[in-house]
Amino acid sequence: MMAGTASRSAQMRLQARPTTQPAGRISFVAANTGWRTHELVILPLAGGTAAGLRTPGPDGKVSETGSLGEASRSCAGGAGTGITSGAVGWVTVRLKPGRYELLCNLPNHYADGMHQELVIT
């Protein structure tokens, strides 16, 4: 098992299925199939903004202001210290129609590609 911090040049991805869901109560189950610790944070996307364009700070993380939920606890729901390799975490939220960004906000993971857009209809 490896800690969550990654170099700025690591190649990572976050893959959510499906990428479109109807509005309402949605449960996210985040399965960590990688070898580093990860998490899943849900942030709204402003109109005209694409996923992957947030600017990480010196700590390698983006602002979580406006976060609507987080799965970051191994084999449990809600916020925590991360989902370890081979484990799952989950969170249930109520989302209105719009565009959202799912991301891992451990150091450098966002900059290394761990983000995806989710459309709520």
N, CA, C and O atoms as a Tinker XYZ file with bonds, in Angstrom:
   484  protein
     1  N      0.848000   -1.180000    0.000000    73     2
     2  CA     0.000000    0.000000    0.000000    64     1     3
     3  C      0.886000    1.233000    0.000000    63     2     4     5
     4  O      1.941000    1.245000    0.635000    81     3
     5  N      0.471000    2.245000   -0.693000    73     3     6
     6  CA     1.240000    3.468000   -0.840000    64     5     7
     7  C      0.407000    4.636000   -0.338000    63     6     8     9
     8  O     -0.816000    4.634000   -0.472000    81     7
     9  N      1.060000    5.620000    0.233000    73     7    10
    10  CA     0.384000    6.835000    0.686000    64     9    11
    11  C     -0.212000    7.573000   -0.506000    63    10    12    13
    12  O      0.038000    7.215000   -1.657000    81    11
    13  N     -0.998000    8.599000   -0.225000    73    11    14
    14  CA    -1.702000    9.319000   -1.280000    64    13    15
    15  C     -0.888000   10.324000   -2.049000    63    14    16    17
    16  O     -1.265000   10.660000   -3.172000    81    15
    17  N      0.217000   10.830000   -1.509000    73    15    18
    18  CA     0.997000   11.848000   -2.204000    64    17    19
    19  C      1.635000   11.262000   -3.454000    63    18    20    21
    20  O      2.166000   10.152000   -3.429000    81    19
    21  N      1.580000   12.016000   -4.550000    73    19    22
    22  CA     2.157000   11.579000   -5.821000    64    21    23
    23  C      3.009000   12.699000   -6.391000    63    22    24    25
    24  O      2.835000   13.864000   -6.031000    81    23
    25  N      3.927000   12.352000   -7.276000    73    23    26
    26  CA     4.704000   13.383000   -7.956000    64    25    27
    27  C      3.804000   14.091000   -8.958000    63    26    28    29
    28  O      2.754000   13.561000   -9.322000    81    27
    29  N      4.189000   15.257000   -9.403000    73    27    30
    30  CA     3.400000   16.026000  -10.357000    64    29    31
    31  C      3.373000   15.376000  -11.728000    63    30    32    33
    32  O      2.571000   15.781000  -12.569000    81    31
    33  N      4.203000   14.400000  -11.984000    73    31    34
    34  CA     4.267000   13.804000  -13.316000    64    33    35
    35  C      3.648000   12.414000  -13.396000    63    34    36    37
    36  O      3.709000   11.771000  -14.445000    81    35
    37  N      3.054000   11.944000  -12.306000    73    35    38
    38  CA     2.434000   10.614000  -12.329000    64    37    39
    39  C      1.207000   10.640000  -13.238000    63    38    40    41
    40  O      0.515000   11.655000  -13.311000    81    39
    41  N      0.936000    9.553000  -13.922000    73    39    42
    42  CA    -0.265000    9.475000  -14.749000    64    41    43
    43  C     -1.342000    8.747000  -13.965000    63    42    44    45
    44  O     -1.166000    7.596000  -13.567000    81    43
    45  N     -2.461000    9.432000  -13.749000    73    43    46
    46  CA    -3.572000    8.861000  -12.993000    64    45    47
    47  C     -4.864000    9.147000  -13.718000    63    46    48    49
    48  O     -4.914000    9.985000  -14.618000    81    47
    49  N     -5.912000    8.445000  -13.323000    73    47    50
    50  CA    -7.223000    8.730000  -13.896000    64    49    51
    51  C     -8.310000    8.390000  -12.894000    63    50    52    53
    52  O     -8.123000    7.580000  -11.987000    81    51
    53  N     -9.420000    9.018000  -13.083000    73    51    54
    54  CA   -10.628000    8.741000  -12.323000    64    53    55
    55  C    -11.672000    8.393000  -13.373000    63    54    56    57
    56  O    -11.895000    9.164000  -14.307000    81    55
    57  N    -12.300000    7.263000  -13.230000    73    55    58
    58  CA   -13.268000    6.818000  -14.223000    64    57    59
    59  C    -14.602000    6.532000  -13.551000    63    58    60    61
    60  O    -14.723000    5.603000  -12.753000    81    59
    61  N    -15.597000    7.338000  -13.882000    73    59    62
    62  CA   -16.943000    7.174000  -13.328000    64    61    63
    63  C    -17.874000    6.655000  -14.416000    63    62    64    65
    64  O    -17.787000    7.066000  -15.574000    81    63
    65  N    -18.754000    5.758000  -14.034000    73    63    66
    66  CA   -19.765000    5.231000  -14.953000    64    65    67
    67  C    -21.086000    5.162000  -14.242000    63    66    68    69
    68  O    -21.134000    4.667000  -13.116000    81    67
    69  N    -22.155000    5.625000  -14.829000    73    67    70
    70  CA   -22.236000    6.406000  -16.060000    64    69    71
    71  C    -21.821000    7.850000  -15.803000    63    70    72    73
    72  O    -21.630000    8.250000  -14.654000    81    71
    73  N    -21.684000    8.623000  -16.864000    73    71    74
    74  CA   -21.273000   10.025000  -16.728000    64    73    75
    75  C    -22.464000   10.978000  -16.740000    63    74    76    77
    76  O    -22.294000   12.189000  -16.600000    81    75
    77  N    -23.664000   10.436000  -16.905000    73    75    78
    78  CA   -24.901000   11.220000  -16.841000    64    77    79
    79  C    -25.878000   10.475000  -15.943000    63    78    80    81
    80  O    -26.035000    9.258000  -16.048000    81    79
    81  N    -26.537000   11.228000  -15.053000    73    79    82
    82  CA   -27.495000   10.644000  -14.103000    64    81    83
    83  C    -28.668000   11.596000  -13.950000    63    82    84    85
    84  O    -28.504000   12.805000  -14.118000    81    83
    85  N    -29.852000   11.077000  -13.634000    73    83    86
    86  CA   -30.975000   11.963000  -13.334000    64    85    87
    87  C    -30.790000   12.609000  -11.957000    63    86    88    89
    88  O    -30.144000   12.048000  -11.072000    81    87
    89  N    -31.365000   13.790000  -11.801000    73    87    90
    90  CA   -31.272000   14.517000  -10.534000    64    89    91
    91  C    -31.916000   13.723000   -9.408000    63    90    92    93
    92  O    -32.793000   12.889000   -9.632000    81    91
    93  N    -31.466000   13.999000   -8.210000    73    91    94
    94  CA   -32.026000   13.351000   -7.034000    64    93    95
    95  C    -30.944000   12.791000   -6.144000    63    94    96    97
    96  O    -29.794000   13.230000   -6.175000    81    95
    97  N    -31.329000   11.827000   -5.361000    73    95    98
    98  CA   -30.405000   11.188000   -4.422000    64    97    99
    99  C    -29.524000   10.185000   -5.175000    63    98   100   101
   100  O    -30.028000    9.272000   -5.828000    81    99
   101  N    -28.208000   10.366000   -5.074000    73    99   102
   102  CA   -27.261000    9.527000   -5.810000    64   101   103
   103  C    -26.214000    8.997000   -4.837000    63   102   104   105
   104  O    -25.638000    9.750000   -4.052000    81   103
   105  N    -25.983000    7.709000   -4.901000    73   103   106
   106  CA   -24.931000    7.096000   -4.094000    64   105   107
   107  C    -23.721000    6.830000   -4.980000    63   106   108   109
   108  O    -23.842000    6.231000   -6.049000    81   107
   109  N    -22.573000    7.272000   -4.534000    73   107   110
   110  CA   -21.311000    7.042000   -5.224000    64   109   111
   111  C    -20.545000    5.987000   -4.433000    63   110   112   113
   112  O    -20.353000    6.123000   -3.225000    81   111
   113  N    -20.114000    4.948000   -5.116000    73   111   114
   114  CA   -19.254000    3.933000   -4.512000    64   113   115
   115  C    -17.911000    4.055000   -5.222000    63   114   116   117
   116  O    -17.809000    3.801000   -6.422000    81   115
   117  N    -16.893000    4.442000   -4.478000    73   115   118
   118  CA   -15.565000    4.660000   -5.044000    64   117   119
   119  C    -14.692000    3.451000   -4.740000    63   118   120   121
   120  O    -14.329000    3.210000   -3.589000    81   119
   121  N    -14.357000    2.692000   -5.783000    73   119   122
   122  CA   -13.494000    1.517000   -5.642000    64   121   123
   123  C    -12.084000    1.910000   -6.045000    63   122   124   125
   124  O    -11.864000    2.354000   -7.172000    81   123
   125  N    -11.144000    1.758000   -5.159000    73   123   126
   126  CA    -9.754000    2.091000   -5.433000    64   125   127
   127  C     -9.063000    0.864000   -6.027000    63   126   128   129
   128  O     -8.709000   -0.070000   -5.308000    81   127
   129  N     -8.878000    0.881000   -7.341000    73   127   130
   130  CA    -8.212000   -0.227000   -8.021000    64   129   131
   131  C     -6.736000    0.066000   -8.274000    63   130   132   133
   132  O     -6.035000   -0.732000   -8.897000    81   131
   133  N     -6.272000    1.209000   -7.790000    73   131   134
   134  CA    -4.857000    1.555000   -7.940000    64   133   135
   135  C     -4.047000    1.093000   -6.744000    63   134   136   137
   136  O     -4.549000    0.368000   -5.884000    81   135
   137  N     -2.807000    1.512000   -6.693000    73   135   138
   138  CA    -1.932000    1.104000   -5.590000    64   137   139
   139  C     -1.659000    2.230000   -4.612000    63   138   140   141
   140  O     -1.018000    2.009000   -3.584000    81   139
   141  N     -2.136000    3.445000   -4.911000    73   139   142
   142  CA    -2.027000    4.565000   -3.974000    64   141   143
   143  C     -3.370000    4.771000   -3.276000    63   142   144   145
   144  O     -4.399000    4.286000   -3.747000    81   143
   145  N     -3.360000    5.475000   -2.177000    73   143   146
   146  CA    -4.591000    5.884000   -1.503000    64   145   147
   147  C     -5.250000    6.978000   -2.346000    63   146   148   149
   148  O     -4.563000    7.827000   -2.912000    81   147
   149  N     -6.600000    6.954000   -2.429000    73   147   150
   150  CA    -7.357000    7.944000   -3.206000    64   149   151
   151  C     -8.601000    8.368000   -2.435000    63   150   152   153
   152  O     -8.895000    7.841000   -1.362000    81   151
   153  N     -9.328000    9.336000   -3.006000    73   151   154
   154  CA   -10.614000    9.777000   -2.467000    64   153   155
   155  C    -11.470000   10.271000   -3.622000    63   154   156   157
   156  O    -10.987000   10.400000   -4.747000    81   155
   157  N    -12.733000   10.546000   -3.348000    73   155   158
   158  CA   -13.648000   11.079000   -4.353000    64   157   159
   159  C    -14.347000   12.283000   -3.749000    63   158   160   161
   160  O    -15.041000   12.164000   -2.739000    81   159
   161  N    -14.163000   13.451000   -4.370000    73   159   162
   162  CA   -14.791000   14.696000   -3.927000    64   161   163
   163  C    -15.727000   15.158000   -5.045000    63   162   164   165
   164  O    -15.390000   15.043000   -6.223000    81   163
   165  N    -16.891000   15.677000   -4.683000    73   163   166
   166  CA   -17.887000   16.138000   -5.648000    64   165   167
   167  C    -17.992000   17.654000   -5.547000    63   166   168   169
   168  O    -18.375000   18.192000   -4.508000    81   167
   169  N    -17.646000   18.339000   -6.640000    73   167   170
   170  CA   -17.700000   19.803000   -6.679000    64   169   171
   171  C    -18.552000   20.259000   -7.857000    63   170   172   173
   172  O    -18.521000   19.633000   -8.916000    81   171
   173  N    -19.320000   21.349000   -7.688000    73   171   174
   174  CA   -20.080000   21.873000   -8.825000    64   173   175
   175  C    -19.136000   22.528000   -9.835000    63   174   176   177
   176  O    -18.094000   23.069000   -9.464000    81   175
   177  N    -19.513000   22.472000  -11.118000    73   175   178
   178  CA   -18.776000   23.159000  -12.177000    64   177   179
   179  C    -19.566000   24.397000  -12.584000    63   178   180   181
   180  O    -20.768000   24.317000  -12.840000    81   179
   181  N    -18.901000   25.519000  -12.640000    73   179   182
   182  CA   -19.541000   26.752000  -13.085000    64   181   183
   183  C    -19.841000   26.652000  -14.574000    63   182   184   185
   184  O    -19.146000   25.949000  -15.307000    81   183
   185  N    -20.880000   27.359000  -15.020000    73   183   186
   186  CA   -21.254000   27.352000  -16.428000    64   185   187
   187  C    -20.072000   27.700000  -17.317000    63   186   188   189
   188  O    -19.357000   28.668000  -17.056000    81   187
   189  N    -19.865000   26.913000  -18.366000    73   187   190
   190  CA   -18.787000   27.158000  -19.309000    64   189   191
   191  C    -17.415000   26.687000  -18.854000    63   190   192   193
   192  O    -16.442000   26.831000  -19.593000    81   191
   193  N    -17.317000   26.125000  -17.651000    73   191   194
   194  CA   -16.042000   25.642000  -17.140000    64   193   195
   195  C    -15.932000   24.140000  -17.382000    63   194   196   197
   196  O    -16.891000   23.400000  -17.162000    81   195
   197  N    -14.785000   23.701000  -17.826000    73   195   198
   198  CA   -14.562000   22.271000  -18.067000    64   197   199
   199  C    -13.883000   21.626000  -16.871000    63   198   200   201
   200  O    -13.209000   22.299000  -16.092000    81   199
   201  N    -14.060000   20.335000  -16.731000    73   199   202
   202  CA   -13.359000   19.579000  -15.690000    64   201   203
   203  C    -11.859000   19.608000  -15.983000    63   202   204   205
   204  O    -11.437000   19.619000  -17.139000    81   203
   205  N    -11.072000   19.622000  -14.923000    73   203   206
   206  CA    -9.622000   19.584000  -15.066000    64   205   207
   207  C     -8.945000   20.929000  -15.144000    63   206   208   209
   208  O     -7.732000   20.989000  -15.346000    81   207
   209  N     -9.699000   22.033000  -14.988000    73   207   210
   210  CA    -9.114000   23.361000  -15.125000    64   209   211
   211  C     -8.888000   24.089000  -13.799000    63   210   212   213
   212  O     -8.473000   25.248000  -13.805000    81   211
   213  N     -9.148000   23.446000  -12.680000    73   211   214
   214  CA    -8.896000   24.079000  -11.386000    64   213   215
   215  C     -7.388000   24.163000  -11.170000    63   214   216   217
   216  O     -6.631000   23.322000  -11.654000    81   215
   217  N     -6.964000   25.191000  -10.438000    73   215   218
   218  CA    -5.538000   25.399000  -10.192000    64   217   219
   219  C     -5.153000   24.869000   -8.821000    63   218   220   221
   220  O     -5.632000   25.372000   -7.804000    81   219
   221  N     -4.288000   23.856000   -8.782000    73   219   222
   222  CA    -3.824000   23.347000   -7.491000    64   221   223
   223  C     -2.954000   24.384000   -6.777000    63   222   224   225
   224  O     -2.249000   25.169000   -7.411000    81   223
   225  N     -3.020000   24.369000   -5.457000    73   223   226
   226  CA    -2.183000   25.243000   -4.645000    64   225   227
   227  C     -0.808000   24.627000   -4.428000    63   226   228   229
   228  O     -0.505000   23.572000   -4.986000    81   227
   229  N      0.021000   25.277000   -3.623000    73   227   230
   230  CA     1.367000   24.768000   -3.344000    64   229   231
   231  C      1.365000   23.378000   -2.704000    63   230   232   233
   232  O      2.357000   22.653000   -2.785000    81   231
   233  N      0.251000   23.011000   -2.070000    73   231   234
   234  CA     0.147000   21.687000   -1.445000    64   233   235
   235  C     -0.293000   20.601000   -2.427000    63   234   236   237
   236  O     -0.459000   19.443000   -2.046000    81   235
   237  N     -0.483000   20.988000   -3.712000    73   235   238
   238  CA    -0.889000   20.019000   -4.729000    64   237   239
   239  C     -2.371000   19.704000   -4.716000    63   238   240   241
   240  O     -2.804000   18.756000   -5.370000    81   239
   241  N     -3.163000   20.484000   -3.979000    73   239   242
   242  CA    -4.603000   20.243000   -3.868000    64   241   243
   243  C     -5.379000   21.446000   -4.409000    63   242   244   245
   244  O     -4.870000   22.567000   -4.420000    81   243
   245  N     -6.609000   21.204000   -4.857000    73   243   246
   246  CA    -7.484000   22.291000   -5.283000    64   245   247
   247  C     -8.409000   22.657000   -4.129000    63   246   248   249
   248  O     -8.565000   21.885000   -3.183000    81   247
   249  N     -9.014000   23.820000   -4.207000    73   247   250
   250  CA    -9.958000   24.240000   -3.169000    64   249   251
   251  C    -11.188000   23.342000   -3.195000    63   250   252   253
   252  O    -11.718000   23.027000   -4.261000    81   251
   253  N    -11.628000   22.942000   -2.031000    73   251   254
   254  CA   -12.848000   22.137000   -1.919000    64   253   255
   255  C    -14.043000   23.001000   -1.517000    63   254   256   257
   256  O    -15.074000   22.473000   -1.101000    81   255
   257  N    -13.913000   24.313000   -1.638000    73   255   258
   258  CA   -15.023000   25.209000   -1.330000    64   257   259
   259  C    -16.227000   24.835000   -2.190000    63   258   260   261
   260  O    -16.109000   24.727000   -3.411000    81   259
   261  N    -17.357000   24.641000   -1.574000    73   259   262
   262  CA   -18.571000   24.264000   -2.285000    64   261   263
   263  C    -18.734000   22.764000   -2.452000    63   262   264   265
   264  O    -19.658000   22.318000   -3.133000    81   263
   265  N    -17.851000   21.976000   -1.842000    73   263   266
   266  CA   -17.937000   20.519000   -1.953000    64   265   267
   267  C    -19.316000   20.039000   -1.523000    63   266   268   269
   268  O    -19.868000   20.501000   -0.525000    81   267
   269  N    -19.858000   19.109000   -2.290000    73   267   270
   270  CA   -21.184000   18.568000   -2.004000    64   269   271
   271  C    -21.123000   17.209000   -1.327000    63   270   272   273
   272  O    -22.147000   16.673000   -0.901000    81   271
   273  N    -19.931000   16.657000   -1.230000    73   271   274
   274  CA   -19.767000   15.371000   -0.588000    64   273   275
   275  C    -18.410000   14.781000   -0.883000    63   274   276   277
   276  O    -17.709000   15.211000   -1.798000    81   275
   277  N    -18.051000   13.782000   -0.086000    73   275   278
   278  CA   -16.737000   13.162000   -0.221000    64   277   279
   279  C    -16.789000   11.703000    0.232000    63   278   280   281
   280  O    -17.363000   11.377000    1.271000    81   279
   281  N    -16.181000   10.843000   -0.568000    73   279   282
   282  CA   -15.962000    9.446000   -0.171000    64   281   283
   283  C    -14.462000    9.318000    0.046000    63   282   284   285
   284  O    -13.686000    9.317000   -0.910000    81   283
   285  N    -14.064000    9.212000    1.293000    73   283   286
   286  CA   -12.637000    9.195000    1.598000    64   285   287
   287  C    -12.342000    8.366000    2.841000    63   286   288   289
   288  O    -11.496000    8.727000    3.659000    81   287
   289  N    -13.040000    7.270000    2.965000    73   287   290
   290  CA   -12.832000    6.403000    4.118000    64   289   291
   291  C    -12.899000    4.955000    3.642000    63   290   292   293
   292  O    -13.873000    4.554000    3.005000    81   291
   293  N    -11.876000    4.178000    3.948000    73   291   294
   294  CA   -11.842000    2.776000    3.514000    64   293   295
   295  C    -12.966000    1.980000    4.168000    63   294   296   297
   296  O    -13.113000    1.965000    5.390000    81   295
   297  N    -13.755000    1.317000    3.321000    73   295   298
   298  CA   -14.842000    0.434000    3.774000    64   297   299
   299  C    -15.841000    1.139000    4.675000    63   298   300   301
   300  O    -16.394000    0.539000    5.597000    81   299
   301  N    -16.071000    2.438000    4.395000    73   299   302
   302  CA   -17.036000    3.218000    5.168000    64   301   303
   303  C    -17.459000    4.433000    4.344000    63   302   304   305
   304  O    -16.867000    4.722000    3.303000    81   303
   305  N    -18.478000    5.136000    4.812000    73   303   306
   306  CA   -18.984000    6.285000    4.101000    64   305   307
   307  C    -18.405000    7.592000    4.598000    63   306   308   309
   308  O    -17.950000    7.695000    5.738000    81   307
   309  N    -18.428000    8.600000    3.716000    73   307   310
   310  CA   -18.073000    9.954000    4.099000    64   309   311
   311  C    -16.596000   10.284000    4.064000    63   310   312   313
   312  O    -15.779000    9.556000    3.499000    81   311
   313  N    -16.279000   11.425000    4.696000    73   311   314
   314  CA   -14.913000   11.952000    4.710000    64   313   315
   315  C    -14.028000   11.146000    5.644000    63   314   316   317
   316  O    -14.494000   10.559000    6.620000    81   315
   317  N    -12.754000   11.131000    5.326000    73   315   318
   318  CA   -11.781000   10.424000    6.142000    64   317   319
   319  C    -10.379000   10.726000    5.672000    63   318   320   321
   320  O    -10.100000   11.835000    5.216000    81   319
   321  N     -9.508000    9.768000    5.775000    73   319   322
   322  CA    -8.110000    9.976000    5.404000    64   321   323
   323  C     -7.756000    9.322000    4.076000    63   322   324   325
   324  O     -6.583000    9.296000    3.705000    81   323
   325  N     -8.723000    8.800000    3.361000    73   323   326
   326  CA    -8.482000    8.220000    2.050000    64   325   327
   327  C     -8.937000    6.781000    1.967000    63   326   328   329
   328  O     -9.118000    6.106000    2.981000    81   327
   329  N     -9.120000    6.322000    0.737000    73   327   330
   330  CA    -9.525000    4.947000    0.457000    64   329   331
   331  C     -8.265000    4.198000    0.034000    63   330   332   333
   332  O     -7.662000    4.519000   -0.989000    81   331
   333  N     -7.879000    3.224000    0.804000    73   331   334
   334  CA    -6.652000    2.490000    0.517000    64   333   335
   335  C     -6.827000    1.561000   -0.677000    63   334   336   337
   336  O     -7.950000    1.258000   -1.081000    81   335
   337  N     -5.726000    1.120000   -1.229000    73   335   338
   338  CA    -5.712000    0.213000   -2.375000    64   337   339
   339  C     -6.561000   -1.027000   -2.097000    63   338   340   341
   340  O     -6.417000   -1.678000   -1.062000    81   339
   341  N     -7.449000   -1.340000   -3.043000    73   339   342
   342  CA    -8.294000   -2.519000   -2.923000    64   341   343
   343  C     -9.550000   -2.325000   -2.098000    63   342   344   345
   344  O    -10.363000   -3.243000   -1.992000    81   343
   345  N     -9.726000   -1.153000   -1.512000    73   343   346
   346  CA   -10.899000   -0.882000   -0.666000    64   345   347
   347  C    -11.911000   -0.017000   -1.422000    63   346   348   349
   348  O    -11.625000    0.493000   -2.505000    81   347
   349  N    -13.093000    0.135000   -0.833000    73   347   350
   350  CA   -14.115000    1.024000   -1.364000    64   349   351
   351  C    -14.544000    1.999000   -0.275000    63   350   352   353
   352  O    -14.417000    1.724000    0.918000    81   351
   353  N    -15.048000    3.130000   -0.713000    73   351   354
   354  CA   -15.673000    4.114000    0.166000    64   353   355
   355  C    -16.925000    4.587000   -0.530000    63   354   356   357
   356  O    -17.097000    4.324000   -1.720000    81   355
   357  N    -17.809000    5.277000    0.171000    73   355   358
   358  CA   -19.047000    5.711000   -0.464000    64   357   359
   359  C    -19.574000    6.983000    0.179000    63   358   360   361
   360  O    -19.212000    7.356000    1.295000    81   359
   361  N    -20.444000    7.627000   -0.579000    73   359   362
   362  CA   -21.142000    8.816000   -0.103000    64   361   363
   363  C    -22.458000    8.904000   -0.877000    63   362   364   365
   364  O    -22.516000    8.564000   -2.059000    81   363
   365  N    -23.502000    9.360000   -0.208000    73   363   366
   366  CA   -24.798000    9.588000   -0.845000    64   365   367
   367  C    -25.123000   11.068000   -0.736000    63   366   368   369
   368  O    -25.069000   11.649000    0.348000    81   367
   369  N    -25.460000   11.673000   -1.869000    73   367   370
   370  CA   -25.764000   13.106000   -1.920000    64   369   371
   371  C    -27.013000   13.327000   -2.763000    63   370   372   373
   372  O    -27.425000   12.452000   -3.525000    81   371
   373  N    -27.599000   14.488000   -2.621000    73   371   374
   374  CA   -28.730000   14.886000   -3.447000    64   373   375
   375  C    -28.217000   15.962000   -4.405000    63   374   376   377
   376  O    -27.776000   17.028000   -3.975000    81   375
   377  N    -28.279000   15.668000   -5.721000    73   375   378
   378  CA   -27.768000   16.602000   -6.720000    64   377   379
   379  C    -28.887000   17.145000   -7.592000    63   378   380   381
   380  O    -29.779000   16.411000   -8.018000    81   379
   381  N    -28.823000   18.439000   -7.847000    73   379   382
   382  CA   -29.754000   19.116000   -8.747000    64   381   383
   383  C    -29.201000   19.045000  -10.170000    63   382   384   385
   384  O    -28.019000   18.754000  -10.354000    81   383
   385  N    -30.037000   19.305000  -11.178000    73   383   386
   386  CA   -29.524000   19.320000  -12.553000    64   385   387
   387  C    -28.360000   20.302000  -12.684000    63   386   388   389
   388  O    -28.390000   21.404000  -12.137000    81   387
   389  N    -27.351000   19.881000  -13.412000    73   387   390
   390  CA   -26.174000   20.716000  -13.617000    64   389   391
   391  C    -24.970000   19.862000  -13.934000    63   390   392   393
   392  O    -25.080000   18.661000  -14.179000    81   391
   393  N    -23.814000   20.509000  -13.924000    73   391   394
   394  CA   -22.559000   19.825000  -14.208000    64   393   395
   395  C    -21.702000   19.829000  -12.953000    63   394   396   397
   396  O    -21.632000   20.823000  -12.230000    81   395
   397  N    -21.060000   18.711000  -12.712000    73   395   398
   398  CA   -20.247000   18.531000  -11.508000    64   397   399
   399  C    -18.902000   17.940000  -11.899000    63   398   400   401
   400  O    -18.756000   17.325000  -12.955000    81   399
   401  N    -17.929000   18.139000  -11.028000    73   399   402
   402  CA   -16.619000   17.537000  -11.241000    64   401   403
   403  C    -16.341000   16.561000  -10.114000    63   402   404   405
   404  O    -16.410000   16.912000   -8.936000    81   403
   405  N    -16.026000   15.331000  -10.492000    73   403   406
   406  CA   -15.609000   14.309000   -9.535000    64   405   407
   407  C    -14.086000   14.317000   -9.570000    63   406   408   409
   408  O    -13.492000   14.327000  -10.648000    81   407
   409  N    -13.452000   14.312000   -8.406000    73   407   410
   410  CA   -11.998000   14.391000   -8.394000    64   409   411
   411  C    -11.403000   13.752000   -7.158000    63   410   412   413
   412  O    -12.068000   13.576000   -6.137000    81   411
   413  N    -10.135000   13.411000   -7.279000    73   411   414
   414  CA    -9.342000   12.991000   -6.126000    64   413   415
   415  C     -8.506000   14.200000   -5.747000    63   414   416   417
   416  O     -7.814000   14.769000   -6.591000    81   415
   417  N     -8.566000   14.595000   -4.487000    73   415   418
   418  CA    -7.872000   15.804000   -4.063000    64   417   419
   419  C     -6.714000   15.510000   -3.115000    63   418   420   421
   420  O     -6.360000   16.356000   -2.293000    81   419
   421  N     -6.130000   14.341000   -3.216000    73   419   422
   422  CA    -4.902000   14.097000   -2.481000    64   421   423
   423  C     -3.769000   14.793000   -3.234000    63   422   424   425
   424  O     -3.911000   15.048000   -4.430000    81   423
   425  N     -2.659000   15.105000   -2.584000    73   423   426
   426  CA    -1.605000   15.920000   -3.207000    64   425   427
   427  C     -1.194000   15.442000   -4.602000    63   426   428   429
   428  O     -0.735000   14.314000   -4.786000    81   427
   429  N     -1.373000   16.335000   -5.574000    73   427   430
   430  CA    -1.000000   16.191000   -6.986000    64   429   431
   431  C     -1.893000   15.253000   -7.795000    63   430   432   433
   432  O     -1.698000   15.149000   -9.006000    81   431
   433  N     -2.846000   14.577000   -7.201000    73   431   434
   434  CA    -3.686000   13.651000   -7.953000    64   433   435
   435  C     -4.540000   14.380000   -8.990000    63   434   436   437
   436  O     -4.697000   13.892000  -10.109000    81   435
   437  N     -5.093000   15.542000   -8.633000    73   435   438
   438  CA    -5.908000   16.303000   -9.580000    64   437   439
   439  C     -5.064000   16.717000  -10.787000    63   438   440   441
   440  O     -5.474000   16.515000  -11.930000    81   439
   441  N     -3.896000   17.292000  -10.538000    73   439   442
   442  CA    -3.015000   17.729000  -11.626000    64   441   443
   443  C     -2.543000   16.557000  -12.479000    63   442   444   445
   444  O     -2.210000   16.733000  -13.651000    81   443
   445  N     -2.513000   15.369000  -11.896000    73   443   446
   446  CA    -2.069000   14.174000  -12.615000    64   445   447
   447  C     -3.204000   13.470000  -13.360000    63   446   448   449
   448  O     -2.993000   12.397000  -13.926000    81   447
   449  N     -4.406000   14.059000  -13.368000    73   447   450
   450  CA    -5.489000   13.543000  -14.209000    64   449   451
   451  C     -6.660000   12.905000  -13.507000    63   450   452   453
   452  O     -7.513000   12.321000  -14.175000    81   451
   453  N     -6.747000   12.987000  -12.186000    73   451   454
   454  CA    -7.846000   12.334000  -11.479000    64   453   455
   455  C     -9.044000   13.272000  -11.334000    63   454   456   457
   456  O     -9.309000   13.811000  -10.260000    81   455
   457  N     -9.758000   13.451000  -12.444000    73   455   458
   458  CA   -10.963000   14.281000  -12.464000    64   457   459
   459  C    -11.837000   13.849000  -13.634000    63   458   460   461
   460  O    -11.345000   13.366000  -14.653000    81   459
   461  N    -13.140000   14.034000  -13.465000    73   459   462
   462  CA   -14.086000   13.708000  -14.537000    64   461   463
   463  C    -15.356000   14.514000  -14.343000    63   462   464   465
   464  O    -15.780000   14.770000  -13.216000    81   463
   465  N    -15.954000   14.908000  -15.448000    73   463   466
   466  CA   -17.227000   15.637000  -15.411000    64   465   467
   467  C    -18.381000   14.656000  -15.240000    63   466   468   469
   468  O    -18.365000   13.555000  -15.791000    81   467
   469  N    -19.376000   15.071000  -14.472000    73   467   470
   470  CA   -20.617000   14.332000  -14.296000    64   469   471
   471  C    -21.763000   15.276000  -14.618000    63   470   472   473
   472  O    -21.812000   16.389000  -14.095000    81   471
   473  N    -22.677000   14.851000  -15.466000    73   471   474
   474  CA   -23.833000   15.667000  -15.841000    64   473   475
   475  C    -25.066000   15.106000  -15.147000    63   474   476   477
   476  O    -25.356000   13.913000  -15.232000    81   475
   477  N    -25.788000   15.989000  -14.457000    73   475   478
   478  CA   -27.029000   15.619000  -13.780000    64   477   479
   479  C    -28.185000   16.279000  -14.550000    63   478   480   481
   480  O    -28.221000   17.499000  -14.712000    81   479
   481  N    -29.122000   15.451000  -15.019000    73   479   482
   482  CA   -30.224000   15.969000  -15.849000    64   481   483
   483  C    -31.486000   16.149000  -15.035000    63   482   484
   484  O    -32.510000   16.575000  -15.569000    81   483
